[in-house]
Amino acid sequence: MAFPNPPAILASRELHAAELESSSPDALLRLYAWMHLARTADNRILDLFRQGLIKGTVTGGQGNEGLIVPLALLADKAIDVISFTHRGLGGHLIWGGHLCDHLNQYIANAGSPTRAREGNIHHGDPAHRSLPMISHLGAMISTVLGATDSQRRQGRAAMGFAFFGDGSSSTGDVHESLNLASLLSLPVLFVIENNRYAYSTPVSEQFAGGTELWRRAAGYGIEGFAVDATDPEACARTLAAAIVKVRATSRPLLIEAHTLRLRGHAAYDTCDYLQPGEADAFHARDPLPRFRARLAAAGHAARLDALDAELNAFVEAAIKVSLAVPRPDPAGMETAVYAPPAPALPWKPEPATPASLNVAQACNAALRKILTERGESILLGQDIGTYGGAFKVTDGLLKQFGRSRVFNTPLAESACTGYAIGLAVNGHRPIEEFQFADFSTEAVTQLALNAATLHFRSGAACPLVLRFPCGGGLTFGSFHSQELETLFLSLPGFKALYPSTPQDAFDAMLAAYEDNNPVILFEHKALYRRGRQPVAWNPDYRGVWQPRQLRKGDFATFVTYGEMVHLAEEACDYLTGEYELGFDLFDLRCLAPLQLDAIKASLARTGRLIVLHEGRRTHGFGAELVARLTEEHFSSLKAAPLRIGSMDIPVPFAPELEHAYRPSRDRIIEQITAWMG
């Protein structure tokens, strides 16, 4: 069924400062029409929810139209970046698509922009720089920073619009993002949608020492002020001036918009927390009827009546079409987790002559090659500039490529990761170094709930390399020695490589870089300077996505990765010499997506399985390997699988304690010989 034609007044999705200055009747009626459409659609969506035709729940922007509609009309939809919150249906309608597209999203049918993989207003249009929201509202604004910077780096005079509420202004991500935007001088307009409640918590219980949130701007060295968003025309003029300033100065600006929430937090909200008379006071300030009354008093009553009738009929026609769209098909969901495979990049076959490098030097060489040959690459992280990184992996790169390509970030792992996501969605390919893998826990929301799910939710690729210096053995203690593959790879959407040799480290960096998904590159700190090997251009660098067989034998199939590869080699050599038993030893290399065909074939032949990893044994990655490898051949196994891992305790500090905590060559041999008996 074809979508109904929108009313003619909706053909324009723009509003210009000059029209506001002259109080152009056409412009003001256009502003009213979009506000009326947003309000009517929000109200009807609530009706559909109450009828059981929309599942889950719905949030509404009733009372927020005086802010979101003029701002979306004033923005340059051809170049600007935005991320609407759950009060922003009016903005979504203006930014792009037909009303039916957005209704399909709420109804979660086969025509949903997210293919019904996300609910109600959790959608965007990444191809046109409307970044999809996540429910962690403070964490969603940093992606706007990255995409805006990406636009500017590509020569476009773009700016970003980042929204958050009075409640989410308490989150650390908001502080991190404001600080980062000021530090990098990014042209982003931050808008606090202050409707006085965070769900049911009033501002009086959220903040001490005053509730003028815009005054926080001074702490970041940026301008800030408040605006009354219940007066759409005045609000539009203020926003127009702010947009001109931000675009011209390339400096962030903070606006606290005093708006209204006329329908509660969501459809299930009873609003019984409101004070007596408070709801009536809100409705008395409703921007839509007040704006309509002013326009009617100015002589436009007949035109307004005609618009109302035309817009209402359009909404009903669109609802009829969307309700007739078939339900979604679950086929293809698993393949949608990852972006499609990317073609190999046209790397130069350099260095052609092998150089003797350790793993740290091989990583450095790969990063140098990427920065030299790929103009869209950006390297960011703490202390990676002049200092060269905590492990000197980025040594010399700042001097060669400059601060625009290699730059230190503040201690703000969450916002900096969100910033990197924004860069990645908009055409850049950032490489983010976490000083220690352990510090990635500060960015779990950005990593696991934003970057890793982005393609599944929106169809947008997120080519992002995440460098995790990990592992123990160096007496760094609990906060600098974790193996976190089990944590992150239990969540869908990541790819992961874990090289054990200098050549594999070089190849893995290139393979991870050209992938269109977030790729975690685990770099074991004890391998950085373990020894040197020849490293050169490898035409088969993509082979790192497959396991590599290191030993051949008939007794058992032995699987490991990372630093444990070297211990496993020593153990296999000892057991072969002492017991004349051979092992099929595999370096897994790729932890996600697992490529196990060759290992399964080996296990079918040997009938015995050993899995070794440095991570803790309970809930360790080895349990997943055992399950994957044995579920097809369990009845033909000659022995129970052997899992070798670290103790189920936090990583201890003293060398003697850490040595007892993690696998060693001798304990590996002891466990295997006991298992053999």
C-alpha positions as CSV (number, residue, x, y, z in Angstrom):
1,M,0.0,0.0,0.0
2,A,1.4,3.4,-1.0
3,F,2.2,6.0,1.6
4,P,-0.3,8.9,1.6
5,N,0.9,12.2,0.3
6,P,1.8,14.7,3.0
7,P,0.1,18.1,3.1
8,A,1.8,20.6,0.9
9,I,3.0,22.7,3.9
10,L,5.2,19.8,5.0
11,A,7.1,19.9,1.7
12,S,9.5,22.3,3.4
13,R,11.6,21.1,6.3
14,E,13.5,24.3,6.7
15,L,13.2,27.5,8.8
16,H,15.6,30.5,8.3
17,A,16.6,33.2,10.7
18,A,15.5,35.9,8.2
19,E,12.0,34.5,8.2
20,L,11.8,34.6,12.0
21,E,13.1,38.2,12.1
22,S,10.4,39.3,9.7
23,S,7.8,37.2,11.5
24,S,6.9,35.6,8.1
25,P,3.4,34.2,8.3
26,D,4.4,31.3,6.0
27,A,7.3,30.4,8.3
28,L,5.2,30.6,11.5
29,L,2.4,28.5,10.0
30,R,5.1,26.0,8.8
31,L,6.4,25.9,12.4
32,Y,2.9,25.4,13.7
33,A,2.2,22.6,11.2
34,W,5.2,20.5,12.1
35,M,4.4,21.0,15.8
36,H,0.8,20.0,15.3
37,L,1.9,16.9,13.3
38,A,4.3,15.9,16.0
39,R,1.6,16.4,18.8
40,T,-1.1,14.5,16.8
41,A,1.2,11.7,16.0
42,D,2.4,11.4,19.6
43,N,-1.2,11.3,20.8
44,R,-2.3,8.7,18.3
45,I,0.8,6.6,19.1
46,L,-0.3,6.6,22.7
47,D,-3.8,5.6,21.6
48,L,-2.4,2.7,19.6
49,F,-0.4,1.5,22.5
50,R,-3.4,1.5,24.8
51,Q,-5.3,-0.5,22.1
52,G,-2.5,-3.1,22.2
53,L,-1.4,-2.3,18.6
54,I,2.0,-1.1,19.8
55,K,4.0,-3.3,22.2
56,G,6.5,-2.5,25.0
57,T,5.8,1.1,25.9
58,V,5.9,4.5,24.3
59,T,7.4,7.8,25.4
60,G,5.9,11.1,24.1
61,G,7.2,14.5,23.2
62,Q,4.0,16.3,24.2
63,G,5.1,19.7,25.5
64,N,8.5,19.4,23.9
65,E,7.5,20.5,20.4
66,G,8.4,24.2,21.0
67,L,12.0,23.2,21.3
68,I,12.6,20.2,19.1
69,V,10.6,21.3,16.0
70,P,12.2,24.8,15.5
71,L,15.6,23.3,16.2
72,A,15.2,20.5,13.6
73,L,13.8,23.0,11.1
74,L,16.8,25.4,11.6
75,A,19.5,22.7,11.3
76,D,21.2,22.0,8.0
77,K,19.9,18.5,7.3
78,A,22.4,18.2,4.5
79,I,25.5,18.3,6.7
80,D,24.7,18.6,10.4
81,V,24.7,15.8,13.0
82,I,22.0,15.1,15.6
83,S,20.9,12.5,18.0
84,F,17.3,12.9,19.3
85,T,16.1,11.6,22.6
86,H,12.8,9.9,23.4
87,R,11.0,13.3,23.4
88,G,12.1,14.0,19.8
89,L,9.5,12.5,17.4
90,G,9.0,16.0,15.9
91,G,12.7,16.1,15.1
92,H,12.7,12.7,13.5
93,L,9.7,13.7,11.3
94,I,11.5,16.8,10.1
95,W,15.0,15.2,9.6
96,G,13.8,12.7,7.1
97,G,11.4,9.9,6.1
98,H,7.7,9.7,5.8
99,L,5.4,9.6,8.8
100,C,4.6,6.0,7.9
101,D,8.3,5.1,8.3
102,H,8.2,6.4,11.8
103,L,4.9,4.8,12.6
104,N,6.3,1.5,11.3
105,Q,9.1,1.9,13.8
106,Y,6.6,2.2,16.7
107,I,4.4,-0.6,15.5
108,A,7.6,-2.7,15.0
109,N,6.4,-4.2,11.7
110,A,8.3,-5.3,8.6
111,G,8.6,-1.7,7.4
112,S,10.4,-0.5,10.5
113,P,13.6,1.4,9.8
114,T,15.3,-0.9,12.4
115,R,13.6,-4.0,10.9
116,A,11.7,-4.1,14.3
117,R,15.0,-4.9,16.1
118,E,14.5,-1.8,18.2
119,G,11.4,-0.3,19.8
120,N,9.5,2.9,19.6
121,I,11.7,6.0,19.2
122,H,15.0,4.1,19.4
123,H,15.9,4.8,15.8
124,G,17.7,7.3,13.7
125,D,19.0,7.7,10.2
126,P,22.8,7.2,10.4
127,A,23.2,7.6,6.6
128,H,22.0,11.2,7.1
129,R,23.8,11.7,10.4
130,S,20.8,11.3,12.7
131,L,22.4,8.9,15.2
132,P,20.2,6.3,16.9
133,M,19.6,6.8,20.6
134,I,20.3,4.4,23.3
135,S,18.5,4.3,26.6
136,H,21.7,5.4,28.5
137,L,20.9,9.0,27.6
138,G,24.1,10.6,28.9
139,A,26.2,8.2,27.0
140,M,24.6,8.9,23.6
141,I,25.8,12.5,23.2
142,S,29.5,11.8,22.7
143,T,28.8,10.1,19.4
144,V,27.6,13.4,18.1
145,L,31.0,14.9,18.9
146,G,32.8,12.3,16.8
147,A,30.5,12.5,13.8
148,T,30.6,16.3,13.9
149,D,34.4,16.3,14.0
150,S,34.3,13.8,11.1
151,Q,32.2,16.2,9.1
152,R,34.5,19.1,9.8
153,R,37.6,16.9,8.9
154,Q,35.9,16.3,5.6
155,G,35.6,20.0,4.9
156,R,32.0,20.5,5.7
157,A,30.8,23.4,7.8
158,A,28.7,21.1,9.9
159,M,27.7,21.4,13.6
160,G,26.2,18.9,16.0
161,F,23.1,18.9,18.2
162,A,23.3,16.8,21.4
163,F,20.3,16.5,23.7
164,F,20.1,15.3,27.2
165,G,17.6,15.8,30.1
166,D,17.9,17.3,33.5
167,G,18.2,13.8,34.9
168,S,20.9,12.6,32.6
169,S,22.9,15.8,33.2
170,S,23.9,14.0,36.4
171,T,25.8,11.3,34.5
172,G,29.6,11.3,34.1
173,D,29.3,11.0,30.4
174,V,27.7,14.4,30.1
175,H,30.6,15.9,32.0
176,E,33.1,14.0,29.9
177,S,31.4,15.0,26.6
178,L,31.2,18.7,27.5
179,N,34.9,18.7,28.5
180,L,35.9,16.8,25.4
181,A,34.0,19.1,23.1
182,S,35.5,22.2,24.7
183,L,39.0,20.7,24.6
184,L,38.7,19.8,20.9
185,S,36.8,23.0,20.1
186,L,34.0,21.1,18.4
187,P,30.9,23.0,17.1
188,V,28.3,21.2,19.1
189,L,25.1,22.8,20.6
190,F,24.3,20.9,23.8
191,V,20.7,21.2,24.8
192,I,19.4,20.2,28.2
193,E,15.7,19.3,27.9
194,N,14.7,20.4,31.4
195,N,11.1,19.3,32.1
196,R,11.8,19.3,35.9
197,Y,11.5,15.6,36.3
198,A,13.8,12.6,35.7
199,Y,11.1,10.0,35.4
200,S,9.5,10.7,38.9
201,T,12.4,12.5,40.5
202,P,12.0,16.3,40.7
203,V,15.0,18.6,40.1
204,S,14.9,19.5,43.8
205,E,16.0,16.0,44.5
206,Q,18.5,15.8,41.7
207,F,20.7,18.8,42.4
208,A,22.0,20.8,45.3
209,G,23.1,24.4,45.2
210,G,20.7,25.7,42.6
211,T,19.1,24.2,39.5
212,E,20.2,26.7,36.8
213,L,22.0,23.9,34.9
214,W,23.2,26.2,32.1
215,R,25.6,27.8,34.6
216,R,27.7,24.7,34.4
217,A,28.9,25.8,31.0
218,A,31.4,28.2,32.7
219,G,33.2,25.2,34.2
220,Y,34.1,24.0,30.6
221,G,35.1,27.4,29.3
222,I,32.0,27.7,27.1
223,E,29.0,29.9,26.8
224,G,25.6,28.9,28.3
225,F,22.2,30.3,28.8
226,A,18.6,29.3,29.3
227,V,15.6,29.5,27.0
228,D,11.9,29.2,27.5
229,A,10.8,26.5,25.1
230,T,7.1,27.0,25.8
231,D,7.3,30.0,23.5
232,P,8.1,28.5,20.1
233,E,8.6,31.7,18.2
234,A,10.9,33.3,20.7
235,C,12.7,30.0,21.2
236,A,13.2,29.6,17.5
237,R,14.9,33.1,17.3
238,T,17.2,32.2,20.2
239,L,18.1,28.9,18.6
240,A,18.8,30.5,15.3
241,A,21.2,33.0,16.8
242,A,22.9,30.2,18.8
243,I,23.3,28.0,15.6
244,V,24.9,30.9,13.7
245,K,27.4,31.5,16.6
246,V,28.3,27.8,17.0
247,R,28.8,27.3,13.3
248,A,30.9,30.4,12.9
249,T,33.1,30.1,16.0
250,S,33.4,26.3,16.1
251,R,33.0,26.4,19.8
252,P,30.4,24.4,21.8
253,L,27.5,26.1,23.5
254,L,25.2,24.9,26.3
255,I,21.5,25.8,26.3
256,E,19.1,24.8,29.1
257,A,15.7,24.6,27.5
258,H,12.8,24.9,29.9
259,T,10.2,22.6,28.4
260,L,7.2,20.5,29.5
261,R,6.4,16.9,29.9
262,L,2.6,16.7,29.6
263,R,2.2,13.0,29.4
264,G,4.6,11.6,32.1
265,H,7.8,9.7,31.5
266,A,6.1,7.0,29.4
267,A,2.8,5.4,28.7
268,Y,2.8,3.5,32.0
269,D,3.6,6.5,34.1
270,T,0.8,7.3,36.5
271,C,2.2,10.8,37.3
272,D,1.0,10.4,40.9
273,Y,4.3,12.0,42.1
274,L,3.2,15.4,40.8
275,Q,2.2,18.0,43.4
276,P,-1.4,19.1,43.6
277,G,-2.1,21.5,40.7
278,E,1.2,20.9,39.0
279,A,-0.2,19.1,36.0
280,D,-2.8,21.9,35.5
281,A,0.0,24.4,35.6
282,F,2.0,22.5,33.0
283,H,-1.0,22.3,30.6
284,A,-1.7,26.0,31.1
285,R,1.8,26.6,29.6
286,D,1.4,24.1,26.7
287,P,3.2,25.7,23.8
288,L,1.0,24.4,21.0
289,P,-2.4,25.9,21.9
290,R,-0.8,29.1,23.0
291,F,1.1,29.4,19.7
292,R,-2.0,28.6,17.8
293,A,-4.0,31.2,19.7
294,R,-1.4,33.9,18.8
295,L,-1.5,32.9,15.1
296,A,-5.3,32.9,15.1
297,A,-5.3,36.4,16.7
298,A,-3.0,37.5,13.9
299,G,-5.7,36.7,11.4
300,H,-4.8,33.1,10.5
301,A,-7.7,31.3,12.1
302,A,-9.2,29.9,8.9
303,R,-5.8,28.7,7.6
304,L,-5.2,27.0,11.0
305,D,-8.5,25.2,10.9
306,A,-7.7,24.0,7.4
307,L,-4.3,22.9,8.4
308,D,-5.5,21.0,11.4
309,A,-8.1,19.1,9.4
310,E,-5.6,18.3,6.6
311,L,-2.8,17.2,9.1
312,N,-5.3,15.1,11.2
313,A,-6.5,13.3,8.0
314,F,-2.9,12.7,6.9
315,V,-2.1,11.1,10.3
316,E,-5.1,8.8,10.2
317,A,-4.3,7.8,6.6
318,A,-0.7,7.0,7.6
319,I,-1.8,5.0,10.6
320,K,-4.1,2.9,8.3
321,V,-1.2,2.2,6.0
322,S,1.2,1.3,8.7
323,L,-1.2,-1.0,10.5
324,A,-1.6,-3.0,7.3
325,V,2.2,-3.6,7.0
326,P,3.1,-7.3,7.6
327,R,4.8,-8.4,10.8
328,P,8.6,-8.7,10.8
329,D,10.4,-11.8,9.6
330,P,13.0,-13.1,12.1
331,A,15.1,-14.6,9.3
332,G,18.5,-13.1,8.9
333,M,18.8,-11.7,12.5
334,E,22.0,-13.6,13.2
335,T,23.7,-12.5,10.0
336,A,22.8,-8.9,10.8
337,V,24.9,-8.7,13.9
338,Y,28.0,-8.0,11.8
339,A,28.3,-5.6,8.9
340,P,29.0,-7.4,5.7
341,P,32.6,-8.3,4.9
342,A,34.7,-5.4,3.6
343,P,36.9,-5.7,0.5
344,A,40.6,-5.8,1.2
345,L,42.1,-2.3,1.2
346,P,44.7,-1.5,-1.4
347,W,47.7,-1.8,0.9
348,K,51.1,-1.2,-0.6
349,P,53.3,-4.3,-0.4
350,E,55.6,-2.7,2.2
351,P,57.7,-3.3,4.1
352,A,59.0,-5.8,1.5
353,T,62.2,-6.5,3.4
354,P,61.7,-8.3,6.7
355,A,62.8,-6.4,9.8
356,S,63.5,-8.1,13.2
357,L,60.8,-6.7,15.5
358,N,59.2,-7.5,18.8
359,V,55.4,-7.4,19.2
360,A,55.4,-3.8,20.3
361,Q,57.5,-2.7,17.4
362,A,55.3,-4.8,15.0
363,C,52.2,-3.0,16.3
364,N,54.0,0.4,15.8
365,A,55.0,-0.6,12.3
366,A,51.4,-1.5,11.4
367,L,50.0,1.7,12.9
368,R,52.6,3.7,11.0
369,K,51.6,1.9,7.8
370,I,47.9,2.6,8.4
371,L,48.5,6.3,9.2
372,T,50.7,6.6,6.1
373,E,48.4,4.9,3.6
374,R,44.9,5.6,5.0
375,G,43.9,9.2,5.3
376,E,40.7,8.3,7.2
377,S,42.6,6.8,10.0
378,I,42.8,8.5,13.4
379,L,44.7,7.2,16.5
380,L,43.5,8.3,20.0
381,G,44.1,7.3,23.6
382,Q,45.6,8.4,26.8
383,D,49.3,9.3,26.7
384,I,49.8,8.1,23.2
385,G,51.2,11.3,21.9
386,T,54.5,12.7,23.0
387,Y,55.0,9.9,25.6
388,G,54.3,7.2,23.0
389,G,51.8,5.2,25.1
390,A,52.3,3.4,28.4
391,F,54.1,0.6,26.5
392,K,55.6,2.8,23.8
393,V,53.6,1.2,21.1
394,T,52.8,4.6,19.5
395,D,56.3,6.0,19.9
396,G,57.2,8.5,17.2
397,L,53.8,8.6,15.6
398,L,52.7,12.0,16.8
399,K,55.9,13.6,15.5
400,Q,55.4,12.0,12.1
401,F,51.7,12.5,11.6
402,G,50.7,15.4,13.8
403,R,48.1,16.0,16.5
404,S,45.1,15.9,14.2
405,R,45.8,12.3,13.5
406,V,47.5,11.1,16.7
407,F,46.2,12.7,19.9
408,N,46.0,12.3,23.6
409,T,42.6,12.0,25.1
410,P,41.5,13.1,28.6
411,L,40.8,10.4,31.2
412,A,37.3,9.9,29.9
413,E,37.1,6.4,28.4
414,S,33.4,6.5,27.9
415,A,33.0,9.8,26.1
416,C,36.2,9.2,24.1
417,T,34.8,5.8,22.9
418,G,31.5,7.4,22.0
419,Y,33.5,10.1,20.1
420,A,35.3,7.3,18.3
421,I,32.0,5.6,17.4
422,G,30.7,8.9,15.9
423,L,33.9,9.2,13.8
424,A,33.5,5.6,12.6
425,V,29.8,5.9,11.7
426,N,30.6,9.0,9.6
427,G,33.4,7.6,7.4
428,H,36.6,7.7,9.5
429,R,38.3,4.6,10.9
430,P,39.5,5.4,14.4
431,I,41.9,3.2,16.4
432,E,41.5,3.7,20.1
433,E,44.1,2.6,22.6
434,F,43.0,1.8,26.1
435,Q,46.0,2.3,28.3
436,F,45.2,-1.0,30.0
437,A,42.5,-3.4,28.9
438,D,41.2,-3.1,32.5
439,F,40.2,0.5,31.9
440,S,37.8,-0.5,29.1
441,T,35.3,-1.2,31.9
442,E,34.8,2.5,32.1
443,A,33.3,2.4,28.6
444,V,31.3,-0.8,28.7
445,T,28.1,0.9,27.7
446,Q,29.7,2.6,24.7
447,L,31.5,-0.6,23.7
448,A,28.9,-3.3,24.3
449,L,25.6,-1.5,24.1
450,N,26.4,1.1,21.5
451,A,29.2,0.2,19.1
452,A,28.7,-3.6,19.1
453,T,25.0,-3.4,18.6
454,L,25.0,-0.5,16.1
455,H,24.8,-2.5,12.9
456,F,22.0,-4.8,14.2
457,R,20.0,-1.9,15.4
458,S,20.5,0.5,12.5
459,G,22.3,-1.1,9.6
460,A,25.2,1.3,10.1
461,A,28.8,0.0,10.0
462,C,31.1,0.9,12.9
463,P,34.7,0.3,11.8
464,L,36.5,0.8,15.0
465,V,39.7,-0.9,16.3
466,L,39.9,-1.2,20.1
467,R,43.5,-1.9,21.3
468,F,43.5,-3.8,24.7
469,P,46.9,-4.2,26.3
470,C,46.0,-7.1,28.6
471,G,47.3,-10.1,30.6
472,G,49.4,-10.7,33.6
473,G,52.8,-11.9,34.5
474,L,54.3,-8.4,35.0
475,T,53.4,-7.8,38.6
476,F,50.8,-5.1,37.9
477,G,48.1,-6.4,40.2
478,S,44.3,-6.6,39.8
479,F,43.6,-3.4,37.9
480,H,46.2,-3.7,35.2
481,S,46.3,-7.4,34.4
482,Q,42.9,-8.6,33.4
483,E,42.0,-10.9,30.5
484,L,38.6,-9.6,29.5
485,E,37.7,-11.7,26.4
486,T,34.9,-13.5,28.3
487,L,33.3,-10.3,29.4
488,F,33.2,-8.7,26.0
489,L,32.7,-11.7,23.8
490,S,29.7,-12.9,25.7
491,L,28.0,-9.8,24.2
492,P,27.1,-9.9,20.5
493,G,28.7,-7.6,17.9
494,F,32.4,-7.7,18.6
495,K,35.1,-9.3,16.5
496,A,38.3,-10.1,18.3
497,L,41.9,-11.0,17.4
498,Y,44.6,-12.1,19.8
499,P,48.0,-12.4,18.2
500,S,50.9,-14.2,19.7
501,T,53.8,-13.3,17.4
502,P,55.2,-10.1,15.9
503,Q,54.1,-11.0,12.4
504,D,50.6,-11.9,13.6
505,A,50.4,-8.6,15.5
506,F,51.3,-6.7,12.3
507,D,48.8,-8.7,10.3
508,A,46.1,-8.4,12.9
509,M,46.3,-4.7,13.0
510,L,45.7,-4.4,9.3
511,A,43.0,-7.0,9.3
512,A,41.2,-5.3,12.2
513,Y,41.5,-1.9,10.7
514,E,39.8,-2.7,7.4
515,D,36.9,-4.6,9.0
516,N,33.6,-2.8,9.1
517,N,32.8,-3.8,12.7
518,P,34.2,-3.0,16.1
519,V,37.3,-5.2,16.5
520,I,39.0,-5.8,19.8
521,L,42.7,-6.4,19.4
522,F,44.0,-8.1,22.5
523,E,47.7,-7.3,23.0
524,H,49.4,-9.3,25.8
525,K,51.7,-7.0,27.6
526,A,54.2,-9.8,28.3
527,L,54.5,-10.4,24.6
528,Y,55.4,-6.8,23.7
529,R,59.1,-7.4,24.2
530,R,59.3,-11.2,24.5
531,G,61.6,-11.6,21.5
532,R,62.1,-10.6,17.9
533,Q,61.0,-12.2,14.7
534,P,61.2,-11.1,11.0
535,V,58.2,-9.0,10.1
536,A,57.3,-7.9,6.6
537,W,54.3,-7.3,4.3
538,N,52.3,-10.5,4.2
539,P,49.8,-10.8,1.3
540,D,47.9,-13.4,3.4
541,Y,47.5,-11.0,6.3
542,R,43.8,-11.9,6.4
543,G,44.7,-15.4,7.3
544,V,45.0,-14.1,10.9
545,W,41.2,-14.6,11.1
546,Q,41.8,-18.4,11.0
547,P,43.6,-20.6,13.5
548,R,47.2,-21.5,12.8
549,Q,48.5,-25.1,13.5
550,L,51.8,-25.1,15.3
551,R,52.3,-28.8,16.0
552,K,51.0,-32.0,14.6
553,G,50.2,-35.2,16.5
554,D,47.6,-37.9,17.1
555,F,47.2,-38.0,20.8
556,A,45.2,-34.8,21.5
557,T,43.9,-31.6,20.0
558,F,45.4,-28.6,22.0
559,V,43.9,-25.1,21.6
560,T,45.2,-21.9,23.0
561,Y,45.9,-18.2,22.2
562,G,47.9,-15.2,23.3
563,E,50.9,-15.6,25.6
564,M,49.8,-19.1,26.4
565,V,50.7,-20.2,22.9
566,H,54.4,-20.1,23.9
567,L,53.8,-22.0,27.1
568,A,51.8,-24.6,25.2
569,E,54.6,-25.0,22.6
570,E,57.1,-25.7,25.4
571,A,54.7,-28.1,27.1
572,C,54.1,-30.0,23.9
573,D,57.8,-30.3,23.2
574,Y,58.4,-31.7,26.6
575,L,55.5,-34.2,26.5
576,T,56.6,-35.4,23.1
577,G,60.1,-35.9,24.2
578,E,59.2,-37.5,27.5
579,Y,56.2,-39.6,26.6
580,E,56.5,-39.7,22.8
581,L,53.0,-38.3,22.4
582,G,52.2,-35.8,19.7
583,F,49.7,-33.0,19.8
584,D,47.8,-31.0,17.2
585,L,48.5,-27.6,18.7
586,F,46.4,-24.7,17.4
587,D,46.9,-20.9,18.0
588,L,43.3,-19.7,17.8
589,R,44.3,-16.1,16.9
590,C,40.7,-15.1,16.1
591,L,38.4,-15.2,19.2
592,A,35.3,-13.9,17.4
593,P,33.8,-15.0,15.2
594,L,35.2,-18.4,16.0
595,Q,36.6,-20.3,13.1
596,L,36.8,-23.9,14.3
597,D,36.5,-26.2,11.2
598,A,40.1,-27.2,11.2
599,I,40.1,-27.8,15.0
600,K,36.9,-29.8,14.8
601,A,38.5,-32.0,12.1
602,S,41.5,-32.5,14.3
603,L,39.3,-33.4,17.3
604,A,37.4,-35.9,15.3
605,R,40.7,-37.7,14.6
606,T,42.4,-37.4,18.0
607,G,39.3,-37.8,20.2
608,R,40.9,-35.7,23.0
609,L,40.8,-32.0,23.7
610,I,42.9,-29.6,25.8
611,V,42.0,-25.9,26.1
612,L,44.4,-23.5,27.7
613,H,43.8,-19.8,28.4
614,E,45.1,-17.3,30.9
615,G,41.7,-16.0,32.0
616,R,40.1,-17.5,35.0
617,R,38.8,-21.0,34.6
618,T,35.2,-20.5,35.8
619,H,33.1,-18.8,33.1
620,G,36.4,-18.6,31.1
621,F,36.6,-18.6,27.4
622,G,37.7,-22.2,27.4
623,A,34.3,-23.3,28.5
624,E,32.8,-21.9,25.3
625,L,35.5,-23.5,23.2
626,V,34.9,-26.9,24.8
627,A,31.2,-26.6,24.2
628,R,31.6,-25.6,20.6
629,L,34.1,-28.3,19.9
630,T,32.6,-31.2,21.6
631,E,28.9,-30.9,21.1
632,E,29.1,-32.5,17.7
633,H,31.6,-35.3,18.6
634,F,30.9,-35.9,22.3
635,S,30.1,-39.5,21.9
636,S,33.3,-40.2,20.1
637,L,35.6,-38.5,22.7
638,K,38.2,-40.8,24.3
639,A,38.4,-38.6,27.5
640,A,36.8,-35.7,29.2
641,P,38.0,-32.4,27.8
642,L,40.7,-30.7,29.9
643,R,40.4,-27.0,30.7
644,I,43.4,-25.1,32.0
645,G,43.0,-21.6,33.2
646,S,43.9,-19.2,36.0
647,M,42.6,-19.4,39.6
648,D,39.2,-18.0,40.3
649,I,40.5,-15.0,42.3
650,P,41.4,-11.4,41.5
651,V,44.9,-11.0,40.0
652,P,47.3,-10.9,43.0
653,F,50.2,-8.5,43.1
654,A,53.3,-10.1,44.5
655,P,55.3,-12.1,41.9
656,E,55.1,-15.3,43.9
657,L,51.3,-15.0,44.2
658,E,50.8,-14.1,40.6
659,H,52.9,-17.0,39.5
660,A,50.7,-19.3,41.5
661,Y,47.6,-17.6,40.1
662,R,48.1,-18.1,36.4
663,P,49.2,-21.1,34.3
664,S,52.9,-21.9,34.0
665,R,54.8,-24.3,31.8
666,D,55.3,-26.8,34.7
667,R,51.7,-26.7,35.9
668,I,50.4,-27.1,32.4
669,I,52.6,-30.2,32.0
670,E,51.4,-31.5,35.5
671,Q,47.8,-31.1,34.6
672,I,48.1,-32.7,31.3
673,T,50.0,-35.7,32.7
674,A,47.5,-36.1,35.4
675,W,44.7,-36.0,32.8
676,M,46.5,-38.5,30.7
677,G,46.7,-41.0,33.6
